[in-house]
Structures are given as C-alpha cells and as structure tokens.
C-alpha cells in the first residue's frame, strides 16, 4: 500500500519543479512565488502531512474549516490563508487564527475586518479580490470600484492590504486564464500610481492546480494549489 506521506511529498516536489520552470521561463526567481497548499479537500491528519512536506502556507476556503484546523496542535506551525468567501458575521472568529485573507471582495467587508482588528488591537493582512472574468457568479471588486477605493486604502490601518487576488474564468481555457491574470497585473500596476504611501499591492494571488504556470508567467506571487497536492491518495 502506498505511503500517503510519500505520495504528498512527491506531489509537492512535482508542483515546486513546475513552479521553478514557469518562473525561469518568465525570467523570475523560483522563490518569487509562494505555494499556498489549499487543504480544503482533506482532514487535519492529511493536512499535517502537507506541512511535513514543507508547505507551511495552508489555505482553506471555508471559515469553519479554517477555525477547526487552526485549533489543531499538530498544525500550530502553519501560516493560514483564507481563500474563499468570508461573510461579515464570521470576521471576528476568523481573525483569531490571524490568517492572510485573500478574498476581501467589498468595502463593507474590508471595513468590518479593519474594525474587528482594531477592537482586538491587532493587524490583519488582506488581499482585495477582483472579478477579472466578469462572471456574475464570482465575488470581487470590479476594476472601476477598485480605482475608487485605492486612494483610501491608507485609512484602513488595522487591515494591511498586501495586493490583489483573482480567479480565472470557469471555461478552463489557458488563454482565457492568461488574459484574466494579465488583467489583474495590469490593474495592479495602474493602481500603484494612486495608492497612498505604504500600500504597494506587491502580492498577486492567482493561479490554481490547472493554471498556475500561466499565472506565474503573468506575475503571480502566490498560487493556490489543492487537488494536485493530494492526487493519488485514493
């Protein structure tokens, strides 16, 4: 019977090799891209194997799953990322895990995070989610909404905006994904000129199991990979 620990270690190694190849092809250093291991597919024990394989940045899509796993002593060394939708009524509990929140999709949510962090005398790192595909089912700011918000980002002194996040269109085309990712990078570059001092939007969270090499080619600094890391577990 195959050893789950070895399966995950091998999967991680293959993904890291592909990350390095994509970065090199784009003229970038391999360590300019961070792997976020999205562990929503598996239980805490399997997630621990991912941590043992050297993936310290772990992502969850649902706040409840993040709360539960962040409370596991065996996962105490993880750096948590919330990559799925966050409702305002779950902000306070979520902040207890001090995750990087990739999915801030409205000014109301950003304000709620900032207010809750201020009340706890804490600082939380966030990314602003942008709907680059224009699909109605997706959450996220439009480019125009973000242009209006960007000059005020310095006002959120307990929610530190690190950059932007997006998801490619559902059609599965690599060309479409590349266009969506390029749109996010172009928007980020445009907003550099209007963001207040101290807000650089340096991080671009984009790319998943099926399209992360394309995302790296377009400037991703964080990729969110799940199913590829657990392939072969049965």
Secondary structure, 3 states (H helix, E strand, C coil): CCCHHHHHHHHHHHHHHHHHHHHHHCCCCHHHCEEEEECCCCCHHHHHHHHHCCCCEEEECCHHHHHHHHCCHHHCCCEEEECCCCCHHHHHHHHCCCCEEEEECCHHHHHHHHHHHHHCCCCEEEEEEECCCCCCCCCCECHHHHHHHHCCHHHCCCEEEEEEECCCCCCCCHHHHHHHHHHHHHHHHHHCCCCCCCCCCCEEECCCCCCHHHHHHCCCCEEEECHHHHCCCC
